[in-house]
Structure formats: structure tokens, C-alpha cells
């Protein structure tokens, strides 16, 4: 299971890498949704996968639940651990932070650093048995380069264009078409004021508008995305430092999360790390939910065909080969 702030992905596979069940549910961030809602999301997704495979929970060799905020509050972490164990009837289960799934999938369980940029942002890496995390401070304190961070800056740029403080570019009409339903641009205020329902999700959902505007030639939107890429690269560099990589030592970096789908973000991210020296940025081996499967197999001593998983992931996403 690969959880997130806005959606949760489920996958069930055999040791030979054959995919036998998938599902997708609502977000599984207990801080935003509450434990009861998270429990229901996980239960429904698990049952859907088992149903597709025609097996019961007693047939599972093990399960990994990658969940947002796991490990950040001892009491809540213990509660999440119990929740995972209960869902699989006390069989082998492991709850981890969802950043572990991103690392396991993008780097294929190999040493290096993965940067996650979805609704929020953080980096996580492993090297010779040690691990390091950077970022993940939430939208008020940090989450630099995330969809929320991009959306917030996009709204600020829109307000400047509306006021005439900045010349109006393609971004102005793109945001109006997505947000404003009447005559006044001030309609954005009640939709995005602090305390508005689902504020974090609403702001983050605007990030694709920045990519659309950048493609239409809006330099302000493109600059927001380029800065996001540089901020995400800073997370990777800090994680590598925390892992004890020495100067000149090869450092493998990969990425996961929808924000990297924007060309200016990934391009800026690559450039910032390439210019920093010994970093090599590689495309993800597979997606986080398949990383969770690989991690589960390794942790429970079952073994799994990672290459077959990667091929199954590609077919699922319509990627040739």
C-alpha cells in the first residue's frame, strides 16, 4: 500500500512478479482524514485486491502499509502499526512512512536518495544500512517544491496579474477558467482562505495550471516550476550529506510524485544536481506502490521478481515494453 494525502494505491502480487490485484482509494493521511476514515480506505482497498485475486487475507505472505506521517508521533505511529496488523488478521505486516515506498520503487531497493514531490515534499535515502530523511515539514513550515507550494505561488502571481502589479500572461486566464465563476477575481479569496475546507488539496490541485501556463509561454509560471525543481534538489543534497557520502563519491538520485511530471521542474532538478558534482539522476525503476511490494518481499524474506513488477507497472500505466 502506498498512501498519500489525496489518494492511496494498492497492489497485490505473487513472488514471480505477477500482478493479481490493484485498487485506488481516498487519501490516507490520518492527520487530515482521521483514523476511522483511513481504516475504511485501507480495508476497502485491501478487500478489492483480495477479491480480484480470488484469495483471502489468510493467503497473504505479508503486507507493507506506506502511510503519511508514520514515525512522526510515537503514539499515533503505534496506532497505525496496530491498524495494519488488524487489517491482515495479525499476519506479517509492516507500517512505514510512505517515503520508504517512493525510495524502494524509484531506486529498486538500492542505495541512494529519492525525492518525493506530490501534495507535499520530502527526500529519503539509504546507504550501507543507514537512512536519512529531509523535508516533510508540512505546508505551513516547508514542503518546498511541492504541489501545494507551487499552487500557493501560482495564486500569488495571479493576484499580482489581477491587480496590474505584474503584466498578465497566460496564467491569468488559465486560473480564471479553473477558479473564478463570476465577474470578480476576488472570488479566489473565499475558496483559498485559511481554514477553508480541504484547503491543502485545493491549493495543490492548481499545480497543473502552472505547467499549462508554462507551456503557453508564461514566464512567471515557468519560473515558479524551475524554482520548485531547485528546491527539490536541495532536499536531495541535504539527504546525501546526512547519509555520509564523501566528496566525489557517486550518488544515485531518483524521484517520485506528480510534480515531476512538469518538464521545467524535472529539468531544473536535474540541472541543479548535475551542476553540484557527483549526483546521477535516474528515472524511477517503478512506482511507489510497486516499491512497497518489493520492500514487503525483502522484509519478509520472500523474494520477488522486481523486473517483472516494473514491467507490470509499465503495462498498467500504458508504457511500451
Beta strands, then each sheet from edge to edge (+ up, - down):
strand 1: 7-13
strand 2: 19-26
strand 3: 63-67
strand 4: 93-97
strand 5: 112-117
strand 6: 121-127
strand 7: 130-135
strand 8: 251-256
strand 9: 279-281
sheet 1: 1+ 2-
sheet 2: 3+ 4+
sheet 3: 7+ 6- 5+ 8+ 9+
end
